[in-house]
């Protein structure tokens, strides 16, 4: 019975990591759309009233982002003790966004590629923590700094 409970928790932790990856991608999409819309407002229109070349480029980018075409990705790599949430950019550069303990669901900021920083930031098993993380996570990891 206890082994089954441990397995259920481990499966849920992996599911929460997937949910976090999706929330991070959504945050990046919103962030990028805001930036492109600011650029459209700055470049605006030419003297004859048509959109400038720069504004047209940024409008295309907004449409691609809305259609789900992201230049980045978040993937999960599982090790012995942790799930690594890894940010992958358009040039295939990779960096660790966060570590999540596979057994406990405790979330850590990364200290390096191989190890988490000291101090639990969130516990994904707790509904309150999980909802806060999914609602407030940002693609760059600012929410992981010590509170």
DSSP file (Angstrom, degrees, kcal/mol; ACC not computed):
  #  RESIDUE AA STRUCTURE BP1 BP2  ACC     N-H-->O    O-->H-N    N-H-->O    O-->H-N    TCO  KAPPA ALPHA  PHI   PSI    X-CA   Y-CA   Z-CA
    1    1 A X     >        0   0    0      0, 0.0     4,-1.8     0, 0.0     5,-0.1   0.000 360.0 360.0 360.0 -43.2    0.0    0.0    0.0
    2    2 A X  H  >  +     0   0    0      1,-0.2     4,-2.3     2,-0.2     5,-0.2   0.895 360.0  53.0 -66.7 -39.7    2.8    2.4    0.9
    3    3 A X  H  > S+     0   0    0      1,-0.2     4,-2.2     2,-0.2    -1,-0.2   0.882 108.1  51.5 -62.5 -37.8    4.7    1.6   -2.3
    4    4 A X  H  > S+     0   0    0      2,-0.2     4,-2.2     1,-0.2    -1,-0.2   0.893 109.3  50.0 -66.4 -39.2    1.6    2.4   -4.3
    5    5 A X  H  X S+     0   0    0     -4,-1.8     4,-2.3     2,-0.2    -2,-0.2   0.899 110.6  49.9 -65.1 -40.9    1.2    5.8   -2.5
    6    6 A X  H  X S+     0   0    0     -4,-2.3     4,-2.4     1,-0.2    -2,-0.2   0.905 111.1  49.0 -64.6 -41.4    4.9    6.6   -3.2
    7    7 A X  H  X S+     0   0    0     -4,-2.2     4,-2.5     2,-0.2    -2,-0.2   0.894 109.9  51.7 -65.3 -39.9    4.4    5.7   -6.9
    8    8 A X  H  X S+     0   0    0     -4,-2.2     4,-2.4     2,-0.2    -2,-0.2   0.916 110.3  48.5 -62.3 -43.5    1.3    7.9   -7.1
    9    9 A X  H  X S+     0   0    0     -4,-2.3     4,-2.6     2,-0.2    -2,-0.2   0.924 111.3  50.4 -62.6 -44.3    3.1   10.8   -5.6
   10   10 A X  H  X S+     0   0    0     -4,-2.4     4,-1.9     1,-0.2    -2,-0.2   0.904 111.3  48.2 -61.4 -42.0    6.0   10.4   -8.1
   11   11 A X  H  X S+     0   0    0     -4,-2.5     4,-2.0     1,-0.2    -1,-0.2   0.899 111.9  49.7 -65.0 -40.4    3.6   10.2  -11.0
   12   12 A X  H  X S+     0   0    0     -4,-2.4     4,-2.6     2,-0.2    -2,-0.2   0.895 107.2  54.6 -65.3 -39.9    1.8   13.4   -9.8
   13   13 A X  H  X S+     0   0    0     -4,-2.6     4,-2.0     1,-0.2    -1,-0.2   0.918 108.9  48.2 -60.6 -43.1    5.1   15.2   -9.4
   14   14 A X  H  X S+     0   0    0     -4,-1.9     4,-2.0     2,-0.2    -1,-0.2   0.894 110.7  51.4 -63.9 -39.0    6.0   14.4  -13.0
   15   15 A X  H  X S+     0   0    0     -4,-2.0     4,-2.2     1,-0.2    -2,-0.2   0.903 109.0  50.8 -63.4 -41.0    2.5   15.6  -14.1
   16   16 A X  H  X S+     0   0    0     -4,-2.6     4,-2.3     1,-0.2    -1,-0.2   0.862 107.3  54.0 -65.4 -35.0    3.1   18.9  -12.1
   17   17 A X  H  X S+     0   0    0     -4,-2.0     4,-2.4     2,-0.2    -1,-0.2   0.907 108.1  49.7 -64.5 -41.3    6.4   19.3  -13.9
   18   18 A X  H  X S+     0   0    0     -4,-2.0     4,-2.1     2,-0.2    -2,-0.2   0.914 110.2  50.6 -61.0 -43.0    4.7   19.0  -17.2
   19   19 A X  H  X S+     0   0    0     -4,-2.2     4,-2.3     1,-0.2    -2,-0.2   0.896 109.4  51.3 -62.4 -39.5    2.1   21.6  -16.1
   20   20 A X  H  X S+     0   0    0     -4,-2.3     4,-2.6     2,-0.2    -2,-0.2   0.915 107.1  52.9 -64.2 -43.1    4.9   23.9  -15.1
   21   21 A X  H  X S+     0   0    0     -4,-2.4     4,-2.1     1,-0.2    -1,-0.2   0.914 110.7  47.4 -58.8 -43.1    6.6   23.6  -18.5
   22   22 A X  H  X S+     0   0    0     -4,-2.1     4,-2.3     2,-0.2    -1,-0.2   0.902 111.5  50.5 -65.1 -40.9    3.3   24.5  -20.2
   23   23 A X  H  X S+     0   0    0     -4,-2.3     4,-2.2     1,-0.2    -2,-0.2   0.885 109.9  51.0 -64.8 -38.2    2.8   27.5  -17.9
   24   24 A X  H  X S+     0   0    0     -4,-2.6     4,-2.3     2,-0.2   115,-0.2   0.898 110.2  48.9 -66.0 -40.3    6.4   28.7  -18.6
   25   25 A X  H  X S+     0   0    0     -4,-2.1     4,-2.4     2,-0.2    -2,-0.2   0.906 110.9  50.4 -65.2 -40.6    5.8   28.4  -22.4
   26   26 A X  H  X S+     0   0    0     -4,-2.3     4,-2.4     2,-0.2    -2,-0.2   0.903 110.0  50.7 -63.2 -40.2    2.6   30.4  -22.0
   27   27 A X  H  X S+     0   0    0     -4,-2.2     4,-2.5     2,-0.2    -2,-0.2   0.911 110.2  49.2 -63.7 -42.0    4.4   33.1  -20.0
   28   28 A X  H  X S+     0   0    0     -4,-2.3     4,-2.8     2,-0.2     5,-0.2   0.910 110.0  52.0 -62.9 -41.6    7.1   33.3  -22.6
   29   29 A X  H  X S+     0   0    0     -4,-2.4     4,-2.5     2,-0.2    -2,-0.2   0.939 112.2  44.9 -60.0 -48.3    4.4   33.6  -25.4
   30   30 A X  H  X S+     0   0    0     -4,-2.4     4,-2.3     1,-0.2    -2,-0.2   0.910 113.4  50.8 -63.3 -42.5    2.7   36.5  -23.5
   31   31 A X  H  X S+     0   0    0     -4,-2.5     4,-1.9     1,-0.2    -2,-0.2   0.924 112.8  45.8 -60.1 -46.7    6.0   38.2  -22.8
   32   32 A X  H  X S+     0   0    0     -4,-2.8     4,-2.6     2,-0.2     5,-0.2   0.897 110.6  52.3 -66.6 -41.3    7.0   38.0  -26.4
   33   33 A X  H  X S+     0   0    0     -4,-2.5     4,-2.5    -5,-0.2    -1,-0.2   0.921 108.6  51.1 -61.6 -43.3    3.7   39.2  -27.7
   34   34 A X  H  X S+     0   0    0     -4,-2.3     4,-2.0     1,-0.2    -1,-0.2   0.918 111.1  48.9 -58.7 -43.3    3.8   42.3  -25.4
   35   35 A X  H  X S+     0   0    0     -4,-1.9     4,-2.0     1,-0.2    -2,-0.2   0.908 111.9  47.4 -64.1 -42.9    7.3   43.1  -26.7
   36   36 A X  H  X S+     0   0    0     -4,-2.6     4,-2.4     1,-0.2    -1,-0.2   0.881 110.2  52.7 -67.5 -36.9    6.3   42.8  -30.4
   37   37 A X  H  X S+     0   0    0     -4,-2.5     4,-2.1     2,-0.2    -1,-0.2   0.878 107.9  51.4 -66.9 -35.7    3.2   44.9  -29.8
   38   38 A X  H  X S+     0   0    0     -4,-2.0     4,-2.0     2,-0.2    -1,-0.2   0.913 110.1  49.9 -63.3 -41.3    5.4   47.6  -28.2
   39   39 A X  H  X S+     0   0    0     -4,-2.0     4,-2.8     2,-0.2     5,-0.3   0.896 108.1  52.6 -64.5 -39.8    7.6   47.5  -31.3
   40   40 A X  H  X S+     0   0    0     -4,-2.4     4,-2.8     1,-0.2    -1,-0.2   0.922 110.1  48.8 -60.8 -43.5    4.6   47.8  -33.6
   41   41 A X  H  < S+     0   0    0     -4,-2.1    -1,-0.2     1,-0.2    -2,-0.2   0.866 113.8  47.0 -64.8 -35.3    3.5   50.9  -31.7
   42   42 A X  H  < S+     0   0    0     -4,-2.0    -2,-0.2     1,-0.1    -1,-0.2   0.900 119.8  36.4 -74.0 -40.8    7.1   52.4  -31.9
   43   43 A X  H  < S+     0   0    0     -4,-2.8    -2,-0.2     1,-0.1    -3,-0.2   0.850  88.1 156.2 -83.0 -35.1    7.6   51.7  -35.6
   44   44 A X     <  -     0   0    0     -4,-2.8     8,-2.1    -5,-0.3     2,-0.3  -0.132  45.7 -25.4  55.2-133.1    4.0   52.4  -36.6
   45   45 A X  B     -A   51   0A   0      6,-0.3     6,-0.2    -4,-0.1     2,-0.1  -0.762  55.3-114.4-121.5 158.6    3.2   53.5  -40.1
   46   46 A X    >   -     0   0    0      4,-3.3     3,-1.7    -2,-0.3    -1,-0.1  -0.224  47.0 -89.2 -81.0 179.3    5.0   55.2  -43.0
   47   47 A X  T 3  S+     0   0    0      1,-0.3    -1,-0.1     2,-0.1    -2,-0.0   0.791 126.5  55.7 -64.0 -28.3    4.0   58.6  -44.3
   48   48 A X  T 3  S-     0   0    0      2,-0.1    -1,-0.3     1,-0.0     3,-0.1   0.428 120.7-105.4 -86.6   3.7    1.5   57.1  -46.8
   49   49 A X  S <  S+     0   0    0     -3,-1.7     2,-0.2     1,-0.3    -2,-0.1   0.402  80.0 125.2  93.3  -2.8   -0.4   55.2  -44.0
   50   50 A X  S    S-     0   0    0      1,-0.1    -4,-3.3    -5,-0.0    -1,-0.3  -0.598  71.5 -92.6 -87.5 153.5    0.9   51.7  -44.7
   51   51 A X  B     -A   45   0A   0     -6,-0.2    -6,-0.3    -2,-0.2    -1,-0.1  -0.348  44.9-112.1 -63.5 141.7    2.6   49.7  -41.9
   52   52 A X     >  -     0   0    0     -8,-2.1     4,-2.3   -12,-0.1     5,-0.2  -0.232  27.0-107.5 -67.7 164.4    6.4   50.0  -41.9
   53   53 A X  H  > S+     0   0    0      1,-0.2     4,-2.1     2,-0.2     5,-0.1   0.901 122.1  49.9 -60.2 -41.8    8.6   47.1  -42.7
   54   54 A X  H  > S+     0   0    0      1,-0.2     4,-2.4     2,-0.2    -1,-0.2   0.909 109.7  50.3 -64.5 -42.1    9.5   46.7  -39.1
   55   55 A X  H  > S+     0   0    0    -11,-0.2     4,-2.2     1,-0.2    -2,-0.2   0.886 109.0  52.2 -64.1 -38.0    5.9   46.8  -38.0
   56   56 A X  H  X S+     0   0    0     -4,-2.3     4,-2.2     2,-0.2    -1,-0.2   0.909 108.9  50.6 -63.7 -41.8    5.0   44.1  -40.5
   57   57 A X  H  X S+     0   0    0     -4,-2.1     4,-2.2     1,-0.2    -2,-0.2   0.944 112.1  46.2 -59.8 -48.4    7.8   41.9  -39.2
   58   58 A X  H  X S+     0   0    0     -4,-2.4     4,-2.2     1,-0.2    -1,-0.2   0.849 110.0  54.1 -66.7 -33.6    6.6   42.3  -35.6
   59   59 A X  H  X S+     0   0    0     -4,-2.2     4,-2.3     2,-0.2    -1,-0.2   0.908 108.1  50.0 -65.3 -41.5    3.0   41.7  -36.7
   60   60 A X  H  X S+     0   0    0     -4,-2.2     4,-2.5     1,-0.2    -2,-0.2   0.912 109.9  51.4 -60.9 -42.3    4.1   38.4  -38.3
   61   61 A X  H  X S+     0   0    0     -4,-2.2     4,-2.5     2,-0.2    -2,-0.2   0.914 108.4  50.9 -62.0 -42.8    5.9   37.4  -35.1
   62   62 A X  H  X S+     0   0    0     -4,-2.2     4,-2.4     1,-0.2    -1,-0.2   0.929 110.9  48.9 -60.4 -45.4    2.7   38.1  -33.0
   63   63 A X  H  X S+     0   0    0     -4,-2.3     4,-1.6     1,-0.2    -2,-0.2   0.905 111.2  49.5 -62.5 -41.7    0.6   35.9  -35.4
   64   64 A X  H  <>S+     0   0    0     -4,-2.5     5,-2.5     1,-0.2     4,-0.4   0.909 111.4  49.3 -63.3 -41.7    3.2   33.1  -35.2
   65   65 A X  H ><5S+     0   0    0     -4,-2.5     3,-1.2     1,-0.2    -2,-0.2   0.905 109.6  51.2 -64.5 -41.0    3.3   33.3  -31.4
   66   66 A X  H 3<5S+     0   0    0     -4,-2.4    -1,-0.2     1,-0.3    -2,-0.2   0.822 106.1  55.8 -65.7 -30.0   -0.5   33.2  -31.2
   67   67 A X  T 3<5S-     0   0    0     -4,-1.6    -1,-0.3    -5,-0.2    -2,-0.2   0.537 125.5-102.8 -79.5  -5.9   -0.6   30.1  -33.5
   68   68 A X  T < 5S+     0   0    0     -3,-1.2     2,-1.0    -4,-0.4    -3,-0.2   0.513  74.0 141.6 101.2   5.7    1.7   28.4  -31.0
   69   69 A X      < +     0   0    0     -5,-2.5     2,-0.4    -6,-0.2    -1,-0.2  -0.714  27.5 179.1 -85.3 101.7    5.0   28.6  -32.9
   70   70 A X        -     0   0    0     -2,-1.0   -45,-0.0     2,-0.1   -41,-0.0  -0.834  32.2-148.1-106.4 141.0    7.6   29.3  -30.1
   71   71 A X  S    S+     0   0    0     -2,-0.4     2,-0.2     2,-0.0    -1,-0.1   0.486  84.2  52.4 -81.6  -0.8   11.3   29.7  -30.6
   72   72 A X        -     0   0    0     17,-0.1     2,-0.3    18,-0.1    17,-0.2  -0.765  63.9-167.1-126.4 170.9   12.0   28.2  -27.2
   73   73 A X  E     -B   88   0B   0     15,-2.1    15,-3.2    -2,-0.2     2,-0.4  -0.985  15.2-141.2-153.5 158.8   11.0   25.0  -25.3
   74   74 A X  E     -B   87   0B   0     -2,-0.3     2,-0.3    13,-0.2    13,-0.2  -0.996  25.7-179.0-121.8 129.7   11.1   23.6  -21.8
   75   75 A X  E     -B   86   0B   0     11,-2.4    11,-3.3    -2,-0.4     2,-0.5  -0.874  21.8-129.8-126.9 159.8   11.9   19.9  -21.4
   76   76 A X  E     -B   85   0B   0     -2,-0.3     2,-0.5     9,-0.2     9,-0.2  -0.942  17.8-174.1-112.8 126.8   12.1   17.6  -18.4
   77   77 A X  E     -B   84   0B   0      7,-2.3     7,-3.6    -2,-0.5     2,-0.5  -0.987  16.3-146.6-117.1 127.3   15.2   15.3  -17.9
   78   78 A X  E     +B   83   0B   0     -2,-0.5     5,-0.2     5,-0.2     2,-0.1  -0.802  19.8 175.9 -99.3 131.1   14.9   12.9  -15.0
   79   79 A X        -     0   0    0      3,-3.2    23,-0.0    -2,-0.5    -1,-0.0  -0.279  51.6 -74.5-109.3-160.5   17.9   11.9  -13.0
   80   80 A X  S    S+     0   0    0     -2,-0.1     3,-0.1     1,-0.1    -2,-0.0   0.931 125.0   6.2 -66.1 -45.7   18.3    9.8   -9.9
   81   81 A X  S    S+     0   0    0      1,-0.1    21,-2.7    21,-0.1    22,-0.4   0.742 124.7  44.4-110.3 -30.8   16.9   12.3   -7.4
   82   82 A X  E     - C   0 101B   0     19,-0.2    -3,-3.2    20,-0.1     2,-0.6  -0.830  60.9-134.4-123.4 153.6   15.6   15.2   -9.4
   83   83 A X  E     -BC  78 100B   0     17,-3.0    17,-2.2    -2,-0.3     2,-0.5  -0.933  31.2-146.4 -93.4 126.3   13.6   16.2  -12.5
   84   84 A X  E     -BC  77  99B   0     -7,-3.6    -7,-2.3    -2,-0.6     2,-0.7  -0.850   1.9-151.1 -94.2 127.4   15.5   18.9  -14.3
   85   85 A X  E     -BC  76  98B   0     13,-2.8    12,-3.4    -2,-0.5    13,-1.4  -0.897  23.1-163.7 -96.8 115.7   13.3   21.5  -16.0
   86   86 A X  E     -BC  75  96B   0    -11,-3.3   -11,-2.4    -2,-0.7     2,-0.5  -0.863  16.1-143.2-113.5 132.5   15.5   22.7  -18.9
   87   87 A X  E     -BC  74  95B   0      8,-3.1     8,-2.0    -2,-0.4     2,-0.5  -0.797  17.5-168.4 -89.1 128.1   15.1   25.8  -21.0
   88   88 A X  E     -BC  73  94B   0    -15,-3.2   -15,-2.1    -2,-0.5     6,-0.2  -0.978   6.9-157.9-120.8 120.1   16.1   25.2  -24.6
   89   89 A X    >   -     0   0    0      4,-2.3     3,-2.0    -2,-0.5   -17,-0.1  -0.256  37.8 -88.3 -91.7-176.7   16.4   28.3  -26.9
   90   90 A X  T 3  S+     0   0    0      1,-0.3   -18,-0.1     2,-0.1    -1,-0.1   0.735 127.1  53.4 -66.0 -23.1   16.2   28.6  -30.6
   91   91 A X  T 3  S-     0   0    0      2,-0.1    -1,-0.3   -20,-0.0     3,-0.1   0.281 120.0-108.4 -92.6  10.9   19.9   27.9  -31.1
   92   92 A X    <   +     0   0    0     -3,-2.0     2,-0.2     1,-0.3    -2,-0.1   0.631  67.9 151.4  69.3  17.6   19.6   24.7  -29.0
   93   93 A X        -     0   0    0      1,-0.0    -4,-2.3     2,-0.0     2,-0.4  -0.581  30.8-153.7 -73.4 142.8   21.4   26.2  -26.0
   94   94 A X  E     +C   88   0B   0     -2,-0.2     2,-0.3    -6,-0.2    -6,-0.2  -0.945  20.1 170.7-125.5 141.4   20.2   24.6  -22.8
   95   95 A X  E     -C   87   0B   0     -8,-2.0    -8,-3.1    -2,-0.4     2,-0.5  -0.992  38.2-107.3-144.9 149.4   20.1   25.8  -19.2
   96   96 A X  E     -C   86   0B   0     -2,-0.3   -10,-0.3   -10,-0.2    14,-0.2  -0.642  28.5-177.5 -79.8 124.8   18.6   24.4  -16.1
   97   97 A X  E     -     0   0B   0    -12,-3.4    13,-0.7    -2,-0.5     2,-0.3   0.888  63.9 -23.6 -84.6 -47.0   15.5   26.4  -15.1
   98   98 A X  E     -CD  85 109B   0    -13,-1.4   -13,-2.8    11,-0.2     2,-0.4  -0.982  52.5-126.5-159.6 163.2   14.7   24.5  -11.9
   99   99 A X  E     -CD  84 108B   0      9,-2.4     9,-3.1    -2,-0.3     2,-0.4  -0.945  18.4-165.8-115.3 142.1   15.1   21.2  -10.1
  100  100 A X  E     -CD  83 107B   0    -17,-2.2   -17,-3.0    -2,-0.4     7,-0.2  -0.991  25.5-121.9-129.6 124.0   12.1   19.2   -8.7
  101  101 A X  E  >  -C   82   0B   0      5,-2.8     4,-2.0    -2,-0.4   -19,-0.2  -0.453  17.8-144.0 -63.9 127.8   12.6   16.4   -6.2
  102  102 A X  T  4 S+     0   0    0    -21,-2.7   -89,-0.2    -2,-0.2   -88,-0.2   0.820  94.4  37.1 -66.4 -32.1   11.1   13.3   -7.7
  103  103 A X  T  4 S+     0   0    0    -22,-0.4    -1,-0.2     1,-0.1   -90,-0.1   0.835 128.8  27.1 -90.4 -35.4    9.8   11.9   -4.4
  104  104 A X  T  4 S-     0   0    0      2,-0.1    21,-0.4   -94,-0.0    -2,-0.2   0.670  89.7-129.3-105.9 -18.8    8.7   14.9   -2.5
  105  105 A X     <  +     0   0    0     -4,-2.0    19,-2.9     1,-0.3     2,-0.3   0.576  51.9 154.6  79.0   8.6    7.8   17.5   -5.2
  106  106 A X  E     - E   0 123B   0     17,-0.3    -5,-2.8    18,-0.1     2,-0.4  -0.549  34.1-142.8 -74.5 134.8   10.0   20.1   -3.6
  107  107 A X  E     -DE 100 122B   0     15,-3.9    14,-3.2    -2,-0.3    15,-1.2  -0.822  18.6-174.7-106.6 136.3   11.1   22.7   -6.1
  108  108 A X  E     -D   99   0B   0     -9,-3.1    -9,-2.4    -2,-0.4     2,-0.2  -0.929  27.3-118.5-127.7 149.5   14.6   24.4   -6.1
  109  109 A X  E     -D   98   0B   0     10,-0.4     8,-3.5    -2,-0.3     2,-0.3  -0.571  45.7-104.1 -75.1 150.6   16.3   27.1   -8.1
  110  110 A X  B     -F  116   0C   0    -13,-0.7     6,-0.3     6,-0.3     3,-0.1  -0.585  31.6-176.6 -81.6 142.0   19.3   25.8  -10.0
  111  111 A X  S    S-     0   0    0      4,-2.4     2,-0.3     1,-0.4     5,-0.2   0.702  74.6 -20.0 -99.6 -32.7   22.8   26.6   -8.7
  112  112 A X  S    S-     0   0    0      3,-2.0    -1,-0.4     5,-0.0     5,-0.1  -0.871  82.7 -78.1-156.0-174.0   24.5   24.9  -11.6
  113  113 A X  S    S+     0   0    0     -2,-0.3     3,-0.1     1,-0.2   -18,-0.0   0.837 128.7  34.9 -63.9 -31.7   23.8   22.3  -14.3
  114  114 A X  S    S+     0   0    0      1,-0.1     2,-0.3   -18,-0.0    -1,-0.2   0.622 117.4  40.0-102.4 -15.1   24.2   19.5  -11.9
  115  115 A X        -     0   0    0    -16,-0.0    -4,-2.4     0, 0.0    -3,-2.0  -0.976  67.1-124.0-142.8 150.8   22.9   20.8   -8.6
  116  116 A X  B     -F  110   0C   0     -2,-0.3    -6,-0.3    -6,-0.3     2,-0.1  -0.461  36.4-103.2 -83.4 160.4   20.0   22.8   -7.1
  117  117 A X        -     0   0    0     -8,-3.5     2,-0.1    -2,-0.1    -1,-0.1  -0.418  48.3 -90.9 -73.8 158.9   20.5   25.8   -4.8
  118  118 A X  S    S+     0   0    0     -2,-0.1    -9,-0.1   -10,-0.1    -1,-0.1  -0.426  90.6  48.5 -71.8 147.0   20.0   25.4   -1.1
  119  119 A X  S    S-     0   0    0     -2,-0.1   -10,-0.4    -3,-0.1     2,-0.2   0.578  83.6-100.8  93.8 120.6   16.5   26.0    0.2
  120  120 A X        -     0   0    0      1,-0.2   -12,-0.2   -12,-0.1     3,-0.1  -0.516  29.9-171.9 -68.9 131.5   13.2   24.7   -1.0
  121  121 A X        -     0   0    0    -14,-3.2     2,-0.3     1,-0.4   -13,-0.2   0.862  66.4  -7.1 -90.9 -44.5   11.3   27.4   -3.0
  122  122 A X  E     -E  107   0B   0    -15,-1.2   -15,-3.9   -17,-0.0     2,-0.5  -0.965  55.2-134.7-147.6 160.4    8.0   25.6   -3.4
  123  123 A X  E >   -E  106   0B   0     -2,-0.3     3,-1.3   -17,-0.3     7,-0.4  -0.955  12.5-161.9-120.1 109.4    6.4   22.2   -2.8
  124  124 A X  T 3  S+     0   0    0    -19,-2.9   -19,-0.1    -2,-0.5   -18,-0.1   0.634  86.5  66.7 -70.1 -13.3    4.4   21.2   -5.8
  125  125 A X  T 3  S+     0   0    0    -21,-0.4     2,-0.5   -20,-0.1    -1,-0.3   0.800  85.4  83.2 -73.9 -27.6    2.4   18.6   -3.8
  126  126 A X  S <> S-     0   0    0     -3,-1.3     4,-2.9     1,-0.2     5,-0.2  -0.655  76.5-145.1 -80.5 124.9    0.8   21.5   -1.9
  127  127 A X  H  > S+     0   0    0     -2,-0.5     4,-2.8     1,-0.2     5,-0.3   0.895  98.0  51.7 -56.4 -44.3   -2.2   22.9   -3.8
  128  128 A X  H  > S+     0   0    0      1,-0.2     4,-2.0     2,-0.2    -1,-0.2   0.928 113.7  43.0 -61.8 -46.9   -1.5   26.5   -2.6
  129  129 A X  H  > S+     0   0    0     -6,-0.2     4,-2.8     2,-0.2    -2,-0.2   0.928 114.7  50.4 -63.6 -45.5    2.1   26.4   -3.7
  130  130 A X  H  X S+     0   0    0     -4,-2.9     4,-2.7    -7,-0.4     5,-0.2   0.924 111.4  47.3 -61.7 -46.3    1.4   24.7   -7.0
  131  131 A X  H  X S+     0   0    0     -4,-2.8     4,-1.8    -5,-0.2    -1,-0.2   0.891 112.5  50.4 -63.2 -39.0   -1.4   27.1   -7.9
  132  132 A X  H  X S+     0   0    0     -4,-2.0     4,-2.3    -5,-0.3    -2,-0.2   0.941 112.3  47.0 -63.2 -47.0    0.9   30.1   -7.0
  133  133 A X  H  X S+     0   0    0     -4,-2.8     4,-1.9     1,-0.2    -2,-0.2   0.936 113.2  47.5 -61.4 -47.9    3.7   28.7   -9.1
  134  134 A X  H  < S+     0   0    0     -4,-2.7    -1,-0.2     1,-0.2    -2,-0.2   0.818 117.9  42.4 -66.1 -29.7    1.5   28.0  -12.1
  135  135 A X  H  < S+     0   0    0     -4,-1.8    -1,-0.2    -5,-0.2    -2,-0.2   0.781 126.4  30.1 -84.5 -28.0   -0.1   31.4  -11.9
  136  136 A X  H  < S+     0   0    0     -4,-2.3    -2,-0.2    -5,-0.2    -3,-0.2   0.388  83.2 122.6-117.6   2.6    3.1   33.4  -11.2
  137  137 A X     <  -     0   0    0     -4,-1.9     2,-0.4    -5,-0.2    -4,-0.0  -0.339  43.3-157.6 -65.9 148.2    6.0   31.6  -12.9
  138  138 A X    >   -     0   0    0      1,-0.1     3,-1.9  -111,-0.0     5,-0.2  -0.972  25.2-119.8-128.8 148.5    8.0   33.5  -15.4
  139  139 A X  T 3  S+     0   0    0     -2,-0.4    -1,-0.1     1,-0.3  -115,-0.1   0.734 111.1  53.7 -58.7 -26.2   10.1   32.1  -18.2
  140  140 A X  T 3  S-     0   0    0   -116,-0.0    -1,-0.3    -3,-0.0    -3,-0.0   0.588 111.2-115.9 -89.7 -10.1   13.3   33.7  -16.9
  141  141 A X    X   +     0   0    0     -3,-1.9     3,-1.9   -32,-0.0     4,-0.2   0.597  67.6 138.7  93.1  11.7   13.0   32.2  -13.4
  142  142 A X  G >   +     0   0    0      1,-0.3     3,-1.3     2,-0.2    -5,-0.1   0.792  67.6  64.1 -59.7 -29.0   12.6   35.3  -11.3
  143  143 A X  G 3  S+     0   0    0      1,-0.2    -1,-0.3    -5,-0.2    -6,-0.1   0.604  91.1  67.8 -71.6 -10.0    9.9   33.7   -9.2
  144  144 A X  G <  S+     0   0    0     -3,-1.9   -35,-0.2     2,-0.1    -1,-0.2   0.524  72.2 109.2 -89.5  -6.0   12.5   31.1   -7.9
  145  145 A X  S <  S-     0   0    0     -3,-1.3    -4,-0.0    -4,-0.2    -3,-0.0  -0.413  89.5 -79.0 -69.4 149.9   14.6   33.7   -5.9
  146  146 A X              0   0    0      1,-0.2    -1,-0.1    -2,-0.1   -25,-0.1  -0.167 360.0 360.0 -54.4 135.7   14.3   33.3   -2.2
  147  147 A X              0   0    0     -3,-0.1    -1,-0.2   -26,-0.1    -2,-0.1   0.437 360.0 360.0 -90.6 360.0   11.1   34.8   -0.8
